[in-house]
Amino acid sequence: MSDHPTHFETLAIRTQTPVSAEREHSVPLYLTSSFRFDDAEHARALFTEEMAGNVYSRYANPNTDEFVRKLCLLEGGDDGIATASGMSAVFTAIAARVSAGDHVLASRALFGSTHQLFTRILPKWGVSSDYADAADPSSWERLVRPNTKLIFIETPSNPGLELIDLRWLAAFAAARGIPLVVDNCFATPYLQRPLSLGANVIIHSATKYIDGQGRALGGAIIGDASYIADCRFFARHTGPAMSAFNAWLLSKSLETLAVRMDRHCANALSLAQHFEGHLAVESVRYPFLPSHPQYALARAQMSQGGGIVALVLAGGLDAGRRFLDAVQMVSHSANLGDTRTIVTHPASTTHSKLSADERAAVGISDGLIRVSVGLEHIADIIADLEQALDTAAR
Ligand SMILES: *Cc1c(COP(=O)(O)O)cnc(C)c1O
């Protein structure tokens, strides 16, 4: 091996905090709220940040540092911070950079809580936002304003699996001096590296594929040094820190991200191909199916199609509900990115507060079932969904 490994799998496994006097092989868990100072001068220098080092676990901890360093290498980012959840990462990345009177431009298809943040919470502090139509370049042109402080997007979107051309939007944002922030939760750095296409900041819900086993909440912000410096200041004094335990767990999970994503993607592609053309299924959406309207873009900016498949049931809302009641092995739950296959019906749950027209605008039809394809044997996953479709069609 060379002195400087550069392959994804190797970085994910060999990036570790320095070995302690105990000569441990696997990184230990640092369950300590604070760290001792050598003397008064040491404490002073740490607090003024003339010297780098641990002070207090709300600021930094060896486990969160390791997790973040690894994720920076995998995403190709200068710097980053870890947060307690994906939503605390989203909130910190926005709140650290906007003031009353500022504007945020976002893509229309967004995670539900991110949508609530833009429409219900930020306006309380005088921050406005607009939603652009991801696929229509003229809508970005029309909605950007002189006071737009950041552009926030998801690609692929949850759950409609709409894509945004990262290279195009990064050039659009850079030409106006506006940072582009990308929620890279669905793709993970293994499938898509937005920073290498010109984005400035990446958000993660580490709760999803990074944990990958449905155990712990976590989030991260990775990107340009100056942007992260603002996020670090904001987080240090407002307190959305990731726990050391979760950082320890999530860092170990990163070691297996590549092998897990390969299998998630292979299973998802097989499932999408199997159900395309099925009588009870009106349409199947998956970025790496040639029938996806943005198939060429998916091939250009993602290395594989990801682990989420959208099945649109022919029978609409009622068929969706009957289908959920008929699954046996597959779980009906709100998470995604787990080893276990999970189905959700956005029209009757996460997006039930939207009108049918509003749902259609974000790519969610009434019969849409989001399948987070797990790591069980693909034949067992397909068999369970087949029998549930049969039952729902009766
Ligand atoms: C789940 C999710 C989030 C929020 O993450 P939490 O860890 O649940 O707070 C943000 N964005 C996307 C795309 C998600 O799927």
The ligand as an SDF file (V2000), in Angstrom:
LIG
                    3D

 15 15  0  0  0  0  0  0  0  0999 V2000
  -34.0240   11.7470    6.9670 C   0  0  0  0  0  0  0  0  0  0  0  0
  -33.6020   12.8720    6.1160 C   0  0  0  0  0  0  0  0  0  0  0  0
  -33.2250   14.1010    6.6850 C   0  0  0  0  0  0  0  0  0  0  0  0
  -33.3060   14.3530    8.1900 C   0  0  0  0  0  0  0  0  0  0  0  0
  -32.4290   13.5590    8.9010 O   0  0  0  0  0  0  0  0  0  0  0  0
  -32.6740   13.1200   10.4470 P   0  0  0  0  0  0  0  0  0  0  0  0
  -31.4190   12.3950   10.7560 O   0  0  0  0  0  0  0  0  0  0  0  0
  -33.9030   12.2950   10.4680 O   0  0  0  0  0  0  0  0  0  0  0  0
  -32.8390   14.3830   11.2190 O   0  0  0  0  0  0  0  0  0  0  0  0
  -32.8080   15.1040    5.8470 C   0  0  0  0  0  0  0  0  0  0  0  0
  -32.7720   14.9320    4.5070 N   0  0  0  0  0  0  0  0  0  0  0  0
  -33.1310   13.7650    3.9190 C   0  0  0  0  0  0  0  0  0  0  0  0
  -33.0620   13.6350    2.4400 C   0  0  0  0  0  0  0  0  0  0  0  0
  -33.5580   12.6960    4.7040 C   0  0  0  0  0  0  0  0  0  0  0  0
  -33.9290   11.5470    4.1200 O   0  0  0  0  0  0  0  0  0  0  0  0
  1  2  1  0
  2  3  1  0
  2 14  2  0
  3  4  1  0
  3 10  2  0
  4  5  1  0
  5  6  1  0
  6  7  2  0
  6  8  1  0
  6  9  1  0
 10 11  1  0
 11 12  2  0
 12 13  1  0
 12 14  1  0
 14 15  1  0
M  END
$$$$
